[in-house]
């Protein structure tokens, strides 16, 4: 019972961190003057410093490891995510992000030898139909550029999650290493974009970026890497179904965003369809 409760708490903290990342990024880019490249830079560097400090605080002899595939997946996710939220609402962005994450993980399961039942295939088709409805032209459709960027961010995060499941290294040291490996590239890319576009800074935006980097990203990802090896890929995907819902509510309450019938219908189709894919078989966390 003690181990189950510990795992449940870690999962809840992770989901809260994922939702906070979406809300903080959209709030910063929608309501402050900070640019996407600036936000990405502050978020990555603050996350790296926090994770390094946590690793050394946990044990002075702890190794900061990580791997280059994980670092590159993290880098791709960071920039696609940040620039997508220049135009996307928080709820729409979270739905695209985590839908793409789950589809990526499900497809990897199929590639690895897993087989879907008729009900699961039906669920996958319903989920893809929900994506189609969300992306269809119309006054409430998301901007195509932002939507595509967020889908790529979801694929990158799905790869990062799958790498985390297969990692044999300590979760905290691995996450810290991935952030540190990605940091110099973030500095170079963000620096070039900031100079070339004359991107501005904003005090409130920097505070949101610090919160996203140090708390929601740094600590949140460390917890995610800790719990991932204990989960099946389908279970890890299904747990994230709640994040778009939490994010949408956060966007309404904290940012003042409005719910559209398109988003409600698409969310029901995407999340419900993927729930059909991951639920059958009585899989347990």
Wavefront OBJ file of the C-alpha trace (Angstrom):
o trace
v 0.000 0.000 0.000
v 2.838 2.356 0.821
v 4.476 1.821 -2.582
v 1.150 2.291 -4.390
v 0.475 5.562 -2.559
v 3.984 6.810 -3.354
v 3.536 5.992 -7.045
v 0.120 7.669 -7.101
v 1.523 10.871 -5.559
v 4.389 10.931 -8.083
v 1.928 10.496 -10.953
v -0.335 13.310 -9.705
v 2.652 15.640 -9.296
v 3.784 14.835 -12.819
v 0.389 15.509 -14.379
v 0.105 18.805 -12.483
v 3.574 19.806 -13.736
v 2.690 18.945 -17.347
v -0.468 21.061 -17.191
v 1.416 23.931 -15.512
v 3.985 23.972 -18.330
v 1.256 24.567 -20.908
v -0.524 27.264 -18.916
v 2.674 29.092 -17.922
v 4.040 29.151 -21.474
v 0.790 30.347 -23.041
v 0.252 32.959 -20.306
v 3.782 34.304 -20.766
v 3.548 34.527 -24.550
v -0.024 35.856 -24.604
v 0.091 38.353 -21.741
v 3.733 39.505 -21.487
v 6.303 40.878 -23.920
v 8.761 37.968 -23.628
v 9.529 36.208 -26.906
v 9.337 32.466 -27.506
v 13.127 32.122 -27.880
v 13.696 34.024 -24.620
v 11.139 31.863 -22.840
v 12.749 28.669 -24.156
v 16.209 29.818 -23.051
v 15.184 30.733 -19.496
v 13.131 27.570 -19.155
v 15.952 25.258 -20.274
v 18.760 26.891 -18.265
v 16.708 27.175 -15.052
v 15.605 23.571 -15.437
v 19.194 22.404 -15.961
v 20.504 24.295 -12.907
v 17.651 23.037 -10.717
v 18.134 19.439 -11.758
v 21.901 19.577 -11.300
v 21.453 21.035 -7.801
v 18.850 18.388 -6.912
v 21.116 15.603 -8.161
v 24.080 16.766 -6.075
v 21.883 17.513 -3.056
v 20.460 13.988 -3.127
v 23.980 12.544 -3.020
v 27.352 14.298 -3.522
v 28.593 11.219 -5.366
v 25.532 11.015 -7.643
v 26.379 10.932 -11.335
v 24.890 13.342 -13.848
v 24.452 11.085 -16.867
v 21.810 11.496 -19.556
v 22.172 10.599 -23.230
v 22.291 12.422 -26.525
v 19.063 10.962 -27.998
v 17.182 12.148 -24.904
v 18.840 15.576 -25.019
v 18.023 16.075 -28.708
v 14.408 14.962 -28.199
v 14.150 17.420 -25.294
v 15.630 20.218 -27.427
v 13.202 19.581 -30.287
v 10.263 19.494 -27.892
v 11.316 22.724 -26.150
v 11.509 24.917 -29.248
v 8.476 23.460 -31.035
v 6.436 23.813 -27.833
v 7.509 27.413 -27.153
v 6.903 28.721 -30.671
v 3.607 26.818 -31.017
v 2.177 28.694 -28.038
v 2.705 32.036 -29.746
v -0.588 31.373 -31.560
v -2.288 28.411 -29.840
v -4.654 28.598 -26.877
v -3.577 26.551 -23.853
v -6.308 23.920 -24.155
v -5.856 23.452 -27.899
v -2.083 23.229 -27.535
v -2.306 20.654 -24.753
v -4.754 18.523 -26.747
v -2.482 18.532 -29.804
v 0.607 17.913 -27.670
v -0.628 15.001 -25.610
v -2.643 13.502 -28.435
v 0.558 13.362 -30.483
v 2.458 11.967 -27.481
v -0.006 9.139 -27.019
v -0.266 8.291 -30.711
v 3.548 8.176 -30.882
v 3.735 5.787 -27.931
v 0.915 3.612 -29.259
v 2.526 3.382 -32.708
v 5.830 2.439 -31.070
v 3.999 -0.316 -29.211
v 2.621 -1.618 -32.508
v 6.089 -1.474 -34.076
v 7.441 -3.400 -31.080
v 4.972 -6.243 -31.549
v 1.860 -5.201 -29.636
v -1.447 -5.934 -31.342
v -4.683 -3.958 -31.198
v -8.172 -5.416 -30.955
v -11.068 -4.240 -33.120
v -12.225 -1.939 -30.297
v -8.724 -0.460 -29.971
v -8.436 0.152 -33.711
v -11.856 1.821 -33.590
v -10.627 4.041 -30.763
v -7.548 5.041 -32.750
v -9.713 5.953 -35.752
v -12.023 8.046 -33.523
v -9.003 9.846 -32.057
v -7.629 10.644 -35.515
v -11.097 11.872 -36.530
v -11.003 14.212 -33.526
v -7.677 15.622 -34.734
v -9.228 16.131 -38.182
v -12.186 18.025 -36.714
v -9.875 20.222 -34.665
v -7.689 21.059 -37.655
v -10.514 21.590 -40.190
v -10.711 25.135 -41.597
v -12.986 27.502 -39.714
v -13.094 30.564 -37.494
v -12.140 28.576 -34.384
v -9.499 26.396 -36.045
v -5.966 26.687 -34.621
v -3.309 28.416 -36.697
v -1.781 25.738 -38.970
v 1.816 26.708 -38.195
v 1.316 26.553 -34.446
v -0.634 23.295 -34.696
v 2.081 21.579 -36.753
v 4.774 22.763 -34.352
v 2.833 21.396 -31.384
v 2.336 18.031 -33.077
v 6.104 17.823 -33.636
v 6.594 18.779 -29.975
v 4.313 15.877 -29.015
v 6.256 13.420 -31.170
v 9.520 14.593 -29.579
v 8.062 14.249 -26.081
v 6.749 10.786 -26.939
v 10.273 9.762 -27.983
v 11.650 11.283 -24.784
v 9.127 9.318 -22.713
v 9.943 6.049 -24.476
v 13.658 6.635 -23.875
v 12.861 7.225 -20.212
v 11.019 3.919 -19.941
v 14.039 2.014 -21.250
v 16.635 3.912 -19.200
v 18.580 1.889 -16.620
v 20.213 4.971 -15.074
v 19.063 6.935 -12.035
v 16.079 9.090 -12.998
v 17.294 12.362 -11.480
v 20.820 12.139 -12.853
v 19.516 11.145 -16.285
v 17.105 14.070 -16.480
v 19.749 16.512 -15.250
v 22.193 15.192 -17.840
v 19.671 15.555 -20.651
v 18.996 19.173 -19.684
v 22.700 19.981 -19.373
v 23.514 18.376 -22.736
v 20.714 20.336 -24.413
v 21.572 23.666 -22.725
v 24.507 24.782 -24.960
v 22.427 24.148 -28.089
v 19.521 26.051 -26.549
v 21.842 28.964 -25.818
v 23.125 29.015 -29.405
v 19.732 28.681 -31.076
v 17.956 31.109 -28.733
v 20.822 33.594 -28.927
v 20.677 33.628 -32.713
v 16.875 34.033 -32.724
v 16.907 36.748 -30.061
v 19.525 38.807 -31.919
v 18.080 38.293 -35.402
v 14.485 39.071 -34.414
v 15.265 41.730 -31.776
v 13.194 39.723 -29.319
v 12.285 41.529 -26.094
v 12.443 40.602 -22.429
v 9.737 41.017 -19.836
v 9.981 40.663 -16.053
v 6.684 38.824 -15.636
v 7.504 36.613 -18.622
v 10.885 35.695 -17.136
v 9.188 34.761 -13.842
v 6.768 32.477 -15.703
v 9.683 30.940 -17.613
v 11.615 30.355 -14.377
v 8.595 28.659 -12.833
v 8.158 26.513 -15.938
v 11.865 25.604 -16.012
v 12.755 25.090 -12.365
v 9.466 23.690 -11.053
v 7.199 22.363 -13.806
v 10.027 21.153 -16.092
v 12.989 20.446 -13.826
v 11.256 18.783 -10.910
v 8.301 17.566 -12.989
v 10.458 15.728 -15.523
v 12.625 14.207 -12.808
v 9.496 12.741 -11.225
v 8.303 11.535 -14.650
v 11.578 9.709 -15.279
v 11.304 8.199 -11.792
v 7.855 6.735 -12.392
v 8.159 5.817 -16.103
v 10.121 2.550 -15.663
v 7.281 1.283 -13.436
v 4.629 1.821 -16.134
v 3.624 0.086 -19.346
v 3.816 2.297 -22.438
v 0.010 2.187 -22.805
v -0.449 3.103 -19.147
v 2.004 5.970 -19.432
v 0.037 7.253 -22.427
v -3.367 6.902 -20.752
v -2.293 8.771 -17.619
v -1.680 11.869 -19.711
v -5.301 11.949 -20.908
v -6.155 14.220 -17.987
v -3.551 16.880 -18.854
v -5.467 18.603 -21.704
v -8.535 18.798 -19.448
v -6.540 20.316 -16.575
v -4.798 22.691 -18.979
v -8.060 23.814 -20.589
v -9.514 24.635 -17.175
v -6.313 26.466 -16.279
v -6.507 28.451 -19.509
v -10.097 29.488 -18.782
v -9.441 30.432 -15.138
v -5.922 31.918 -15.331
v -5.712 33.303 -18.858
v -9.332 34.071 -19.662
v -9.541 31.799 -22.693
v -12.900 30.696 -24.079
v -14.132 27.172 -24.788
v -15.384 26.494 -28.306
v -17.710 23.668 -29.314
v -15.024 22.543 -31.777
v -12.491 22.102 -28.953
v -15.016 20.324 -26.726
v -16.028 17.894 -29.491
v -12.450 17.299 -30.652
v -11.278 16.739 -27.063
v -14.018 14.171 -26.453
v -13.122 12.332 -29.668
v -9.346 12.403 -29.207
v -9.252 11.586 -25.497
v -12.137 9.124 -25.653
v -10.672 7.361 -28.673
v -7.258 6.966 -27.114
v -8.898 5.798 -23.881
v -10.414 2.940 -25.896
v -6.960 2.046 -27.192
v -5.245 1.913 -23.807
v -8.089 0.684 -21.562
v -8.860 -2.841 -22.835
v -7.060 -5.699 -21.165
v -7.362 -4.435 -17.627
v -3.948 -2.832 -17.619
v -2.971 -1.639 -14.186
v -0.690 1.173 -13.124
l 1 2 3 4 5 6 7 8 9 10 11 12 13 14 15 16 17 18 19 20 21 22 23 24 25 26 27 28 29 30 31 32 33 34 35 36 37 38 39 40 41 42 43 44 45 46 47 48 49 50 51 52 53 54 55 56 57 58 59 60 61 62 63 64 65 66 67 68 69 70 71 72 73 74 75 76 77 78 79 80 81 82 83 84 85 86 87 88 89 90 91 92 93 94 95 96 97 98 99 100 101 102 103 104 105 106 107 108 109 110 111 112 113 114 115 116 117 118 119 120 121 122 123 124 125 126 127 128 129 130 131 132 133 134 135 136 137 138 139 140 141 142 143 144 145 146 147 148 149 150 151 152 153 154 155 156 157 158 159 160 161 162 163 164 165 166 167 168 169 170 171 172 173 174 175 176 177 178 179 180 181 182 183 184 185 186 187 188 189 190 191 192 193 194 195 196 197 198 199 200 201 202 203 204 205 206 207 208 209 210 211 212 213 214 215 216 217 218 219 220 221 222 223 224 225 226 227 228 229 230 231 232 233 234 235 236 237 238 239 240 241 242 243 244 245 246 247 248 249 250 251 252 253 254 255 256 257 258 259 260 261 262 263 264 265 266 267 268 269 270 271 272 273 274 275 276 277 278 279 280 281 282 283 284 285
